[in-house]
Amino acid sequence: MNIPSRSTFLIIGGGIIGSAIAHFLALAGRAESVTVLEPDATYHRSSTGRSASAIRQQYNLGLNVEMSRFGYSFYRNADQHLKVHGESVDIGFVERPYLVLAAPAGVARLREAHARQIQAGADIAFLEPEVLAERVPWLKVDGIGAACLGQGGEGWFEPLTALSALRRKTESLGVTYLPARVVGIDVHDARVTGVHLEGGTQLEPDIVVNAAGPWAAEVSRLAGVHVPVESRKRTVFVFRAPHPPADFACLIDPTFASRGVFARSFGTSNEGLFMAVTSPDPRDDPHTHDFTVDEALFGEVIQPALARRVRGFEHLERVKAWAGHYEMNTFDQNAVIGFHPELKNFLLACGLSGHGVMHAPAIGRGIAELLTEGRYTSLDLSPFDYDRVRRGVPLDDVQSSEHRRIEAGV
């Protein structure tokens, strides 16, 4: 697509996705043409700040693996990318491998995913139960058919610190952030012609990017188009164990009642804290912007799942909890990236379904390429185009904490 060199870009949503897009547009020399709308300047209610903020390379889709690899490099070298006026940046990055489990019925899927991960350049070990028991002594391997263990390129960090540093760097490059909310969008001849803000201001950008996260569907409806994105609440629990395992990995266990349970260390190593998240029953998982903690999940899912799987997690003490929101793509739990087919200048960057923080750098780079060069030049993100939704052809990857048909962690 040919984008005029003097186009102005309006990004709706200044969380990690919107800020990454703005950042890479600024690096491409277009900072003065970019405006970002973010009504929550503190990010207190943002998905980014309430996320688990881990980064993994263990996906079923090779493109998701490649996006994670770029995200890992970006965040691991945050000081190099995000420092302003020589001030160092520390986002608290912790190197920690993922351990992804599969029940016997899920071994074939795990093995196929492992092959794609290796092909995409990831360093992942495929482990049979006997070897797994030796390599990971804290794991109870009953009911496990196989596992994959990362051997580099994975870990976690402080999400709000990372977002704050990214925004500060992006603003220093000349991008404008406005604390404003969109309340109306004008459309004429299959183009967005005006964007109305709360308070009466009207903007007339050349290109509009919908990076509104859990509010992406609402923003799209203002423009008269549909995206299959809902705001799904997920509760994160922080807990303490009296005899915690040493060298605990970022664990994905899909074997408890077809639920995905994700757990990792939390805070500094000497605090002895851990965190975990799972999904509610899919029959009781509505679209919502509510922040009430789903207390029942700790006792009904997380405690029994971890007790049967991890030595030292038989008795857990809940310390605190908070709720945040996934921008859930209800079609296939994968990103929707690219221009909406019904609007020539309305670009989607949403539906990440829990992958947003780790994939934001790759999405930001890719969309900046698309908008400044007319095509993807680093990673081809076109498989995430909205056209697959229209054709009814879903991508096959599942978020780690979600309900699944096959008991494999990918």
DRENDO-1510 file (C-alpha; in Angstrom, 1 decimal, always signed):
<recs>
REC; n; res; u; v; w
REC; 1; MET; +0.0; +0.0; +0.0 .
REC; 2; ASN; +1.4; +3.5; -0.9 .
REC; 3; ILE; +1.3; +5.8; +2.1 .
REC; 4; PRO; +2.1; +9.5; +1.3 .
REC; 5; SER; +5.3; +10.7; +2.9 .
REC; 6; ARG; +3.6; +13.5; +4.7 .
REC; 7; SER; +0.8; +11.4; +6.2 .
REC; 8; THR; -0.3; +12.0; +9.8 .
REC; 9; PHE; -0.8; +9.0; +12.0 .
REC; 10; LEU; -3.3; +8.8; +14.9 .
REC; 11; ILE; -2.8; +5.9; +17.3 .
REC; 12; ILE; -5.7; +5.1; +19.5 .
REC; 13; GLY; -4.3; +3.5; +22.6 .
REC; 14; GLY; -1.0; +4.3; +24.3 .
REC; 15; GLY; -0.3; +1.0; +26.0 .
REC; 16; ILE; +2.5; -1.3; +25.0 .
REC; 17; ILE; +1.3; -1.9; +21.5 .
REC; 18; GLY; +0.4; +1.7; +20.6 .
REC; 19; SER; +3.6; +3.0; +22.2 .
REC; 20; ALA; +5.7; +0.4; +20.3 .
REC; 21; ILE; +4.1; +1.5; +17.0 .
REC; 22; ALA; +4.8; +5.1; +17.8 .
REC; 23; HIS; +8.3; +4.3; +18.8 .
REC; 24; PHE; +9.3; +2.6; +15.6 .
REC; 25; LEU; +7.5; +5.3; +13.5 .
REC; 26; ALA; +9.7; +7.8; +15.3 .
REC; 27; LEU; +12.8; +5.8; +14.6 .
REC; 28; ALA; +11.8; +5.9; +10.9 .
REC; 29; GLY; +11.8; +9.7; +11.1 .
REC; 30; ARG; +8.0; +10.3; +11.4 .
REC; 31; ALA; +7.8; +11.4; +15.0 .
REC; 32; GLU; +6.3; +14.8; +14.3 .
REC; 33; SER; +3.5; +13.1; +12.3 .
REC; 34; VAL; +2.4; +10.8; +15.1 .
REC; 35; THR; -0.2; +11.5; +17.8 .
REC; 36; VAL; -1.1; +8.9; +20.5 .
REC; 37; LEU; -4.3; +9.0; +22.4 .
REC; 38; GLU; -4.2; +7.5; +25.9 .
REC; 39; PRO; -6.9; +8.5; +28.4 .
REC; 40; ASP; -5.2; +6.7; +31.3 .
REC; 41; ALA; -1.9; +8.5; +31.7 .
REC; 42; THR; -1.0; +6.5; +34.9 .
REC; 43; TYR; -1.8; +3.2; +33.1 .
REC; 44; HIS; -3.4; +2.1; +36.4 .
REC; 45; ARG; -6.2; +0.3; +34.5 .
REC; 46; SER; -4.1; -0.8; +31.5 .
REC; 47; SER; -3.7; -4.4; +30.4 .
REC; 48; THR; +0.1; -3.9; +30.2 .
REC; 49; GLY; +0.6; -2.9; +33.8 .
REC; 50; ARG; -1.6; -5.7; +35.1 .
REC; 51; SER; +0.0; -8.4; +32.9 .
REC; 52; ALA; +2.3; -11.3; +33.8 .
REC; 53; SER; +4.9; -9.7; +31.5 .
REC; 54; ALA; +6.8; -12.9; +30.7 .
REC; 55; ILE; +8.3; -13.7; +27.3 .
REC; 56; ARG; +8.4; -17.2; +25.7 .
REC; 57; GLN; +9.5; -18.7; +22.4 .
REC; 58; GLN; +7.4; -21.8; +22.8 .
REC; 59; TYR; +4.5; -21.4; +20.4 .
REC; 60; ASN; +2.8; -23.5; +17.8 .
REC; 61; LEU; +3.1; -20.9; +15.0 .
REC; 62; GLY; +6.6; -20.2; +13.8 .
REC; 63; LEU; +5.8; -16.5; +13.3 .
REC; 64; ASN; +4.8; -16.1; +16.9 .
REC; 65; VAL; +8.2; -17.6; +17.8 .
REC; 66; GLU; +10.0; -15.1; +15.6 .
REC; 67; MET; +8.1; -12.3; +17.1 .
REC; 68; SER; +9.0; -13.4; +20.6 .
REC; 69; ARG; +12.7; -13.7; +19.6 .
REC; 70; PHE; +12.7; -10.1; +18.5 .
REC; 71; GLY; +10.8; -9.0; +21.7 .
REC; 72; TYR; +13.3; -10.8; +23.8 .
REC; 73; SER; +16.2; -9.0; +22.2 .
REC; 74; PHE; +14.4; -5.7; +22.5 .
REC; 75; TYR; +13.6; -6.0; +26.2 .
REC; 76; ARG; +16.8; -7.8; +27.2 .
REC; 77; ASN; +18.6; -4.8; +25.8 .
REC; 78; ALA; +16.2; -2.2; +27.0 .
REC; 79; ASP; +18.9; +0.0; +28.3 .
REC; 80; GLN; +20.4; +0.2; +24.8 .
REC; 81; HIS; +17.1; +1.0; +23.2 .
REC; 82; LEU; +15.3; +3.1; +25.7 .
REC; 83; LYS; +17.7; +5.3; +27.6 .
REC; 84; VAL; +17.1; +9.1; +27.4 .
REC; 85; HIS; +19.9; +11.6; +27.9 .
REC; 86; GLY; +22.3; +8.8; +29.0 .
REC; 87; GLU; +20.1; +7.7; +32.0 .
REC; 88; SER; +20.2; +3.9; +32.3 .
REC; 89; VAL; +17.0; +1.9; +32.0 .
REC; 90; ASP; +16.4; -1.2; +34.2 .
REC; 91; ILE; +13.1; -3.0; +33.5 .
REC; 92; GLY; +14.0; -5.8; +36.0 .
REC; 93; PHE; +14.6; -8.5; +33.3 .
REC; 94; VAL; +14.9; -12.0; +34.8 .
REC; 95; GLU; +16.3; -14.8; +32.6 .
REC; 96; ARG; +14.1; -17.8; +33.2 .
REC; 97; PRO; +13.2; -20.7; +30.9 .
REC; 98; TYR; +9.7; -21.9; +30.2 .
REC; 99; LEU; +8.6; -25.4; +30.9 .
REC; 100; VAL; +5.7; -26.4; +28.8 .
REC; 101; LEU; +3.9; -29.7; +29.6 .
REC; 102; ALA; +1.7; -32.0; +27.6 .
REC; 103; ALA; -0.5; -34.9; +28.6 .
REC; 104; PRO; +0.0; -38.2; +26.6 .
REC; 105; ALA; -2.8; -37.1; +24.2 .
REC; 106; GLY; -1.0; -33.8; +23.5 .
REC; 107; VAL; +2.5; -35.2; +22.8 .
REC; 108; ALA; +2.1; -35.2; +19.0 .
REC; 109; ARG; +1.1; -31.5; +19.0 .
REC; 110; LEU; +3.9; -30.6; +21.4 .
REC; 111; ARG; +6.4; -32.4; +19.2 .
REC; 112; GLU; +5.2; -30.7; +16.0 .
REC; 113; ALA; +5.3; -27.3; +17.7 .
REC; 114; HIS; +8.8; -28.0; +18.9 .
REC; 115; ALA; +10.0; -28.7; +15.4 .
REC; 116; ARG; +8.5; -25.3; +14.3 .
REC; 117; GLN; +10.2; -23.6; +17.2 .
REC; 118; ILE; +13.6; -25.0; +16.2 .
REC; 119; GLN; +13.0; -24.1; +12.6 .
REC; 120; ALA; +12.3; -20.5; +13.8 .
REC; 121; GLY; +15.6; -20.4; +15.6 .
REC; 122; ALA; +14.6; -21.1; +19.2 .
REC; 123; ASP; +16.7; -23.2; +21.5 .
REC; 124; ILE; +14.2; -25.6; +23.1 .
REC; 125; ALA; +14.7; -29.1; +24.5 .
REC; 126; PHE; +12.1; -31.8; +24.0 .
REC; 127; LEU; +12.0; -34.1; +27.0 .
REC; 128; GLU; +10.5; -37.5; +27.6 .
REC; 129; PRO; +9.1; -38.1; +31.1 .
REC; 130; GLU; +12.2; -40.0; +32.4 .
REC; 131; VAL; +14.6; -37.3; +31.3 .
REC; 132; LEU; +12.2; -34.6; +32.5 .
REC; 133; ALA; +12.2; -36.1; +36.0 .
REC; 134; GLU; +16.0; -35.9; +36.1 .
REC; 135; ARG; +16.2; -32.4; +34.7 .
REC; 136; VAL; +13.4; -30.9; +36.8 .
REC; 137; PRO; +13.4; -32.6; +40.2 .
REC; 138; TRP; +10.7; -30.4; +41.6 .
REC; 139; LEU; +8.2; -31.5; +39.0 .
REC; 140; LYS; +5.8; -34.4; +39.6 .
REC; 141; VAL; +5.6; -36.1; +36.2 .
REC; 142; ASP; +2.5; -38.3; +36.8 .
REC; 143; GLY; +0.2; -37.9; +33.8 .
REC; 144; ILE; +2.8; -36.1; +31.7 .
REC; 145; GLY; +3.6; -37.4; +28.2 .
REC; 146; ALA; +6.4; -35.0; +27.4 .
REC; 147; ALA; +7.6; -31.5; +28.0 .
REC; 148; CYS; +9.6; -28.7; +26.3 .
REC; 149; LEU; +12.2; -26.7; +28.3 .
REC; 150; GLY; +13.7; -23.5; +27.1 .
REC; 151; GLN; +17.4; -23.2; +26.9 .
REC; 152; GLY; +17.7; -19.4; +26.5 .
REC; 153; GLY; +15.7; -16.4; +25.2 .
REC; 154; GLU; +12.9; -16.5; +27.7 .
REC; 155; GLY; +12.2; -14.7; +31.0 .
REC; 156; TRP; +10.1; -12.0; +32.6 .
REC; 157; PHE; +10.3; -8.3; +33.6 .
REC; 158; GLU; +8.4; -5.4; +35.2 .
REC; 159; PRO; +5.7; -4.5; +32.6 .
REC; 160; LEU; +4.8; -1.0; +33.9 .
REC; 161; THR; +8.5; -0.1; +34.1 .
REC; 162; ALA; +9.0; -1.2; +30.5 .
REC; 163; LEU; +6.0; +0.7; +29.3 .
REC; 164; SER; +7.0; +3.8; +31.1 .
REC; 165; ALA; +10.5; +3.7; +29.7 .
REC; 166; LEU; +9.2; +3.0; +26.2 .
REC; 167; ARG; +6.8; +6.0; +26.4 .
REC; 168; ARG; +9.5; +8.3; +27.8 .
REC; 169; LYS; +11.9; +7.4; +25.0 .
REC; 170; THR; +9.1; +7.7; +22.4 .
REC; 171; GLU; +8.1; +11.2; +23.6 .
REC; 172; SER; +11.8; +12.2; +23.7 .
REC; 173; LEU; +11.9; +11.4; +20.0 .
REC; 174; GLY; +9.1; +13.9; +19.3 .
REC; 175; VAL; +5.9; +11.9; +19.4 .
REC; 176; THR; +2.9; +13.6; +21.0 .
REC; 177; TYR; +0.7; +11.8; +23.6 .
REC; 178; LEU; -2.7; +13.3; +24.4 .
REC; 179; PRO; -4.7; +12.3; +27.5 .
REC; 180; ALA; -7.9; +12.0; +25.5 .
REC; 181; ARG; -10.7; +9.5; +24.8 .
REC; 182; VAL; -12.3; +8.9; +21.4 .
REC; 183; VAL; -16.1; +9.3; +21.4 .
REC; 184; GLY; -16.9; +9.4; +17.7 .
REC; 185; ILE; -15.4; +8.5; +14.3 .
REC; 186; ASP; -16.6; +10.0; +11.0 .
REC; 187; VAL; -16.5; +7.8; +7.9 .
REC; 188; HIS; -17.0; +8.8; +4.3 .
REC; 189; ASP; -16.3; +6.8; +1.1 .
REC; 190; ALA; -14.7; +3.9; +3.0 .
REC; 191; ARG; -12.3; +6.2; +4.8 .
REC; 192; VAL; -12.0; +7.6; +8.3 .
REC; 193; THR; -12.4; +11.4; +7.8 .
REC; 194; GLY; -12.5; +12.6; +11.4 .
REC; 195; VAL; -12.0; +11.5; +15.0 .
REC; 196; HIS; -13.9; +13.2; +17.8 .
REC; 197; LEU; -12.5; +13.4; +21.3 .
REC; 198; GLU; -14.2; +13.8; +24.6 .
REC; 199; GLY; -14.4; +17.6; +25.2 .
REC; 200; GLY; -15.2; +18.5; +21.6 .
REC; 201; THR; -11.8; +18.4; +19.8 .
REC; 202; GLN; -11.9; +16.9; +16.3 .
REC; 203; LEU; -8.8; +15.5; +14.5 .
REC; 204; GLU; -8.4; +14.7; +10.8 .
REC; 205; PRO; -5.6; +12.2; +10.5 .
REC; 206; ASP; -4.5; +10.4; +7.3 .
REC; 207; ILE; -4.2; +7.0; +9.0 .
REC; 208; VAL; -5.9; +5.8; +12.2 .
REC; 209; VAL; -4.4; +2.8; +14.1 .
REC; 210; ASN; -6.7; +1.0; +16.5 .
REC; 211; ALA; -4.4; -0.2; +19.3 .
REC; 212; ALA; -7.0; +0.1; +22.0 .
REC; 213; GLY; -6.5; -3.3; +23.5 .
REC; 214; PRO; -9.6; -4.5; +25.4 .
REC; 215; TRP; -11.5; -1.5; +24.0 .
REC; 216; ALA; -10.6; -2.3; +20.4 .
REC; 217; ALA; -14.1; -3.5; +19.5 .
REC; 218; GLU; -15.7; -0.4; +20.9 .
REC; 219; VAL; -13.4; +1.8; +18.9 .
REC; 220; SER; -14.0; -0.2; +15.8 .
REC; 221; ARG; -17.8; +0.1; +16.3 .
REC; 222; LEU; -17.4; +3.9; +16.3 .
REC; 223; ALA; -16.1; +3.5; +12.8 .
REC; 224; GLY; -18.9; +1.2; +11.8 .
REC; 225; VAL; -16.8; -2.0; +11.5 .
REC; 226; HIS; -16.4; -5.2; +13.4 .
REC; 227; VAL; -13.4; -6.9; +15.0 .
REC; 228; PRO; -13.7; -10.1; +17.0 .
REC; 229; VAL; -12.1; -8.8; +20.2 .
REC; 230; GLU; -13.6; -8.9; +23.7 .
REC; 231; SER; -12.3; -7.8; +27.0 .
REC; 232; ARG; -11.8; -10.9; +29.1 .
REC; 233; LYS; -11.0; -10.6; +32.8 .
REC; 234; ARG; -8.0; -12.6; +34.1 .
REC; 235; THR; -7.0; -12.7; +37.8 .
REC; 236; VAL; -3.3; -12.9; +38.8 .
REC; 237; PHE; -2.6; -14.5; +42.2 .
REC; 238; VAL; +0.6; -14.0; +44.2 .
REC; 239; PHE; +1.4; -16.7; +46.8 .
REC; 240; ARG; +4.0; -18.0; +49.1 .
REC; 241; ALA; +5.0; -21.7; +49.7 .
REC; 242; PRO; +6.7; -22.9; +53.0 .
REC; 243; HIS; +9.2; -25.1; +51.0 .
REC; 244; PRO; +9.4; -23.6; +47.5 .
REC; 245; PRO; +11.3; -25.4; +44.7 .
REC; 246; ALA; +14.7; -24.0; +43.7 .
REC; 247; ASP; +15.2; -22.8; +40.1 .
REC; 248; PHE; +11.5; -22.7; +39.4 .
REC; 249; ALA; +10.8; -22.3; +35.7 .
REC; 250; CYS; +7.9; -20.4; +34.0 .
REC; 251; LEU; +5.5; -23.3; +34.1 .
REC; 252; ILE; +2.6; -24.0; +31.7 .
REC; 253; ASP; +0.5; -26.9; +32.7 .
REC; 254; PRO; -2.5; -27.7; +30.6 .
REC; 255; THR; -3.4; -31.0; +32.3 .
REC; 256; PHE; -5.8; -29.9; +35.0 .
REC; 257; ALA; -9.4; -30.1; +33.8 .
REC; 258; SER; -8.3; -28.9; +30.3 .
REC; 259; ARG; -7.4; -25.5; +31.9 .
REC; 260; GLY; -4.1; -23.8; +31.3 .
REC; 261; VAL; -2.3; -22.8; +34.4 .
REC; 262; PHE; +0.7; -20.5; +34.2 .
REC; 263; ALA; +3.0; -19.9; +37.2 .
REC; 264; ARG; +6.4; -18.2; +37.7 .
REC; 265; SER; +8.5; -16.5; +40.4 .
REC; 266; PHE; +7.4; -13.1; +41.5 .
REC; 267; GLY; +9.5; -10.2; +42.8 .
REC; 268; THR; +13.1; -10.7; +43.9 .
REC; 269; SER; +14.5; -14.2; +44.5 .
REC; 270; ASN; +14.9; -13.7; +48.3 .
REC; 271; GLU; +11.2; -12.9; +48.7 .
REC; 272; GLY; +10.1; -16.5; +48.0 .
REC; 273; LEU; +7.0; -15.4; +46.1 .
REC; 274; PHE; +5.3; -16.8; +43.1 .
REC; 275; MET; +2.4; -15.8; +40.8 .
REC; 276; ALA; -0.1; -17.8; +38.8 .
REC; 277; VAL; -3.0; -17.2; +36.4 .
REC; 278; THR; -5.6; -19.4; +34.8 .
REC; 279; SER; -8.8; -18.8; +32.9 .
REC; 280; PRO; -12.4; -19.1; +34.2 .
REC; 281; ASP; -14.8; -21.7; +33.0 .
REC; 282; PRO; -15.4; -20.8; +29.4 .
REC; 283; ARG; -19.2; -20.9; +30.1 .
REC; 284; ASP; -18.7; -18.0; +32.5 .
REC; 285; ASP; -16.2; -15.8; +30.8 .
REC; 286; PRO; -18.1; -12.7; +29.5 .
REC; 287; HIS; -16.9; -9.5; +27.9 .
REC; 288; THR; -16.3; -7.1; +30.8 .
REC; 289; HIS; -14.2; -4.2; +32.0 .
REC; 290; ASP; -14.7; -5.1; +35.6 .
REC; 291; PHE; -11.7; -5.4; +37.9 .
REC; 292; THR; -13.1; -7.5; +40.7 .
REC; 293; VAL; -10.8; -10.4; +41.6 .
REC; 294; ASP; -12.2; -13.8; +40.8 .
REC; 295; GLU; -11.3; -15.3; +44.2 .
REC; 296; ALA; -12.7; -18.8; +43.6 .
REC; 297; LEU; -10.1; -19.6; +40.9 .
REC; 298; PHE; -7.3; -19.8; +43.5 .
REC; 299; GLY; -9.0; -22.5; +45.5 .
REC; 300; GLU; -10.8; -24.3; +42.7 .
REC; 301; VAL; -8.0; -24.4; +40.0 .
REC; 302; ILE; -4.6; -22.9; +40.9 .
REC; 303; GLN; -4.1; -24.6; +44.3 .
REC; 304; PRO; -5.1; -28.1; +43.3 .
REC; 305; ALA; -3.3; -27.9; +39.9 .
REC; 306; LEU; +0.0; -26.7; +41.4 .
REC; 307; ALA; -0.2; -29.1; +44.4 .
REC; 308; ARG; -0.4; -32.1; +42.2 .
REC; 309; ARG; +2.3; -30.9; +39.8 .
REC; 310; VAL; +5.0; -29.1; +41.9 .
REC; 311; ARG; +6.9; -30.5; +44.9 .
REC; 312; GLY; +6.7; -27.8; +47.6 .
REC; 313; PHE; +3.5; -26.3; +46.4 .
REC; 314; GLU; +1.2; -28.6; +48.4 .
REC; 315; HIS; +0.3; -25.8; +50.8 .
REC; 316; LEU; +0.1; -22.3; +49.4 .
REC; 317; GLU; -0.5; -19.0; +51.2 .
REC; 318; ARG; -2.3; -16.4; +49.1 .
REC; 319; VAL; -0.6; -13.1; +49.5 .
REC; 320; LYS; -2.4; -10.8; +47.1 .
REC; 321; ALA; -4.3; -10.7; +43.8 .
REC; 322; TRP; -5.4; -8.3; +41.0 .
REC; 323; ALA; -7.5; -8.5; +37.9 .
REC; 324; GLY; -6.6; -7.2; +34.4 .
REC; 325; HIS; -7.9; -7.8; +30.9 .
REC; 326; TYR; -6.9; -9.8; +27.8 .
REC; 327; GLU; -7.9; -8.3; +24.5 .
REC; 328; MET; -9.2; -11.7; +23.5 .
REC; 329; ASN; -9.6; -12.5; +19.8 .
REC; 330; THR; -12.6; -14.7; +20.1 .
REC; 331; PHE; -11.9; -16.0; +16.6 .
REC; 332; ASP; -8.5; -17.7; +17.2 .
REC; 333; GLN; -6.7; -16.1; +20.1 .
REC; 334; ASN; -4.1; -14.4; +17.8 .
REC; 335; ALA; -3.3; -10.9; +16.8 .
REC; 336; VAL; -5.3; -9.0; +14.2 .
REC; 337; ILE; -2.8; -6.7; +12.3 .
REC; 338; GLY; -3.3; -4.7; +9.2 .
REC; 339; PHE; -5.8; -2.5; +7.4 .
REC; 340; HIS; -9.5; -3.3; +7.9 .
REC; 341; PRO; -10.9; -4.4; +4.5 .
REC; 342; GLU; -13.9; -2.0; +4.8 .
REC; 343; LEU; -11.9; +1.1; +5.7 .
REC; 344; LYS; -8.9; +2.1; +3.6 .
REC; 345; ASN; -7.1; +4.1; +6.3 .
REC; 346; PHE; -8.1; +2.2; +9.5 .
REC; 347; LEU; -5.4; -0.1; +10.7 .
REC; 348; LEU; -5.8; -2.8; +13.3 .
REC; 349; ALA; -3.3; -3.8; +15.9 .
REC; 350; CYS; -5.3; -5.7; +18.5 .
REC; 351; GLY; -6.6; -9.1; +19.6 .
REC; 352; LEU; -3.3; -10.2; +21.1 .
REC; 353; SER; -5.1; -12.4; +23.6 .
REC; 354; GLY; -2.3; -12.3; +26.2 .
REC; 355; HIS; +0.7; -12.0; +23.9 .
REC; 356; GLY; +0.7; -8.2; +23.7 .
REC; 357; VAL; +3.7; -7.3; +25.9 .
REC; 358; MET; +6.0; -9.9; +24.4 .
REC; 359; HIS; +5.1; -9.2; +20.8 .
REC; 360; ALA; +4.7; -5.4; +21.0 .
REC; 361; PRO; +8.2; -4.7; +19.6 .
REC; 362; ALA; +7.8; -6.9; +16.6 .
REC; 363; ILE; +4.3; -5.5; +15.9 .
REC; 364; GLY; +5.5; -1.9; +16.3 .
REC; 365; ARG; +8.4; -2.5; +14.0 .
REC; 366; GLY; +6.2; -4.2; +11.4 .
REC; 367; ILE; +3.5; -1.6; +11.4 .
REC; 368; ALA; +6.0; +1.2; +11.1 .
REC; 369; GLU; +7.5; -0.6; +8.0 .
REC; 370; LEU; +4.0; -1.0; +6.5 .
REC; 371; LEU; +3.2; +2.7; +7.1 .
REC; 372; THR; +6.5; +4.1; +5.9 .
REC; 373; GLU; +7.6; +1.6; +3.2 .
REC; 374; GLY; +4.3; +0.2; +2.1 .
REC; 375; ARG; +5.2; -3.4; +3.1 .
REC; 376; TYR; +6.7; -5.6; +5.9 .
REC; 377; THR; +10.5; -5.8; +5.4 .
REC; 378; SER; +11.6; -7.6; +8.6 .
REC; 379; LEU; +9.0; -10.1; +9.5 .
REC; 380; ASP; +6.0; -10.7; +7.2 .
REC; 381; LEU; +3.0; -10.2; +9.6 .
REC; 382; SER; +0.4; -10.6; +6.8 .
REC; 383; PRO; -0.8; -14.0; +8.2 .
REC; 384; PHE; -2.4; -11.9; +11.0 .
REC; 385; ASP; -4.4; -9.9; +8.5 .
REC; 386; TYR; -8.1; -9.5; +9.1 .
REC; 387; ASP; -8.8; -11.4; +5.9 .
REC; 388; ARG; -8.5; -14.7; +7.7 .
REC; 389; VAL; -11.4; -13.7; +9.8 .
REC; 390; ARG; -13.5; -13.0; +6.8 .
REC; 391; ARG; -12.5; -16.3; +5.2 .
REC; 392; GLY; -13.1; -18.2; +8.4 .
REC; 393; VAL; -9.6; -19.7; +8.6 .
REC; 394; PRO; -8.2; -19.5; +12.1 .
REC; 395; LEU; -4.6; -19.5; +13.1 .
REC; 396; ASP; -3.7; -22.4; +15.4 .
REC; 397; ASP; -2.1; -21.2; +18.6 .
REC; 398; VAL; -3.5; -21.0; +22.2 .
REC; 399; GLN; -2.6; -18.7; +25.0 .
REC; 400; SER; -0.9; -20.5; +27.9 .
REC; 401; SER; -3.6; -19.8; +30.6 .
REC; 402; GLU; -6.6; -20.6; +28.4 .
REC; 403; HIS; -9.0; -23.6; +28.2 .
REC; 404; ARG; -8.0; -26.0; +25.4 .
REC; 405; ARG; -9.3; -29.1; +23.5 .
REC; 406; ILE; -5.9; -30.8; +23.4 .
REC; 407; GLU; -3.8; -31.0; +26.7 .
REC; 408; ALA; -0.6; -29.5; +25.3 .
REC; 409; GLY; +0.8; -26.2; +26.5 .
REC; 410; VAL; +1.0; -24.7; +22.9 .
</recs>
